[in-house]
Amino acid sequence: MPAKQAVARGILLGMALIAACPVSSRAQLAKTSNPHGGLKTGMDCSACHTPEAWKPARRAPDFDHRKSSRFALVGKHEEANCRSCHLDLRFDQPSIAASDCASCHVDVHLGQLSNECSSCHTTLGFADVPGLALHSRTSFPLSGSHLQISCESCHRDDRGGAYTTLLADCVTCHEADYANAESVDHVSLNFPTDCERCHTTLGWGGGGTFDHITASNGFALTGAHATLECNACHDPNSTALRFPAPANQNDCAACHLEDYARQHGGSGLPTSCRDCHGNVTWGDASFDHTAVSNGFQLLGTHATLECDICHEPTTNNLRFPPPASQNDCIACHQDEYDRQHSGRGFQVNCLDCHSQTTWSGASFDHIAASNGFDLLGAHANFSCTACHDPATNSLLFPPPAGQNDCIACHQDDYNRQHNSSGFPTACLDCHNQRTWLGATFQHDQLFPVNSGKHSGKWSGCDTCHNVPGDYRIFTCFDCHQHSQTRMDQKHGGVSSYSYDSNACYSCHPNGRV
């Protein structure tokens, strides 16, 4: 018979013998044989032991500790050895509830905190504690810089977790900071020790909540004032003001009189700084020039000029006669006018040609000034001195009778090209206003050579005009070889007849017989 079967048979036999014994004997036998005390009825020995022997017990007992003892093994308890809690083989002891932690664990908090360990701890470990959330239940919730420090920074003497209750006022921990403050001597000035009146938990510097308005009889720290150190305006030892106390929020000159004297001394400008400046910076002043100058607005280039371009820096007096109106440019710009236009007959209403942004790019209305002569074509690109005397602005040529009276100015050009040619002086009949080149002479208006019988019968002007440069002279007989005797006979009785090319033209202006 195999050994295991033999052991099992022996156990069954033993159990049968026990059952056969009297009740008193069975109780004595159970008391003697079971060292684990009164276990829950129905527990099977094989849940922990094996058929081979009582020892060693099974590595992984097969029973539910929670059902057997009402104490569930979770978290760190699941890893603990049986002997960690059961000091002997009496497994019915200790008889404790799962919430009765103090039965096994020493209270390192010395009774300063809750008796219910589970209100802070879990079975995962004593160090696994939601400290910030727990601290928020106290009279001192952690915020600001307090969130970044260790527990021992405040609980210096509470070793091993003995967190005794501390006073919640700041000076309890920060008495040295109060005594050694450098920017303002808190001790000599008898500053209160309720630090939160001025400071926050974010840090000693910045973000303070000091009520400067109340302490200064109404002066709020706004704009650039909000970023200044206290000792910029106050003596660090006495907190006394370095300047006369301002009468109100906008009494800037009380503190900034030196700034005013440096920038505006003797200028006559008022000391109501806020009329021009903001309280963030001295730059970007918004001075209302229109109001103080009886209507002269700073437009165009005027808006970018320094004040001392037009005003004496020490007295603020104008360097020029005051303009009568916004458009009275000549009051200030007489020198520019004299330099550019003196004696030339130009009017002094500068804005008729110039803008307030620049002198360059003037838009002079030549049509209005010249009684109708528009600057077209090549005329639009000429400088004024091409037609006008630079000193007097008078025309260098006789004034044209109209827009198309080219010969008035271009007589020299006509003489150079067409002198004695007999060409008419209506230049635009052939030329345009852009260039002399590319003339389009319409010969057929005088005599058809590009149409009719003469079309294609000539090779150049000299075919008919046999005297170079004089287009008034022409001949018909180089092409038309008429016998004078025959022509005399043919034209007999014609009173105006003569054997002459001009006479031919007078009777045959279209080239037809």
Helices and strands as residue ranges (DSSP letters): H 3-20, H 23-33, G 45-47, H 65-69, G 75-78, H 82-85, G 101-103, G 117-119, H 131-135, G 144-148, G 151-153, G 159-161, H 171-179, G 195-197, H 212-215, G 223-227, G 230-232, H 253-264, G 273-275, H 289-292, G 300-304, G 307-309, H 330-341, G 350-352, H 366-369, G 377-381, G 384-386, H 407-418, G 427-429, G 443-445, G 452-454, G 461-463, H 484-490, H 501-507
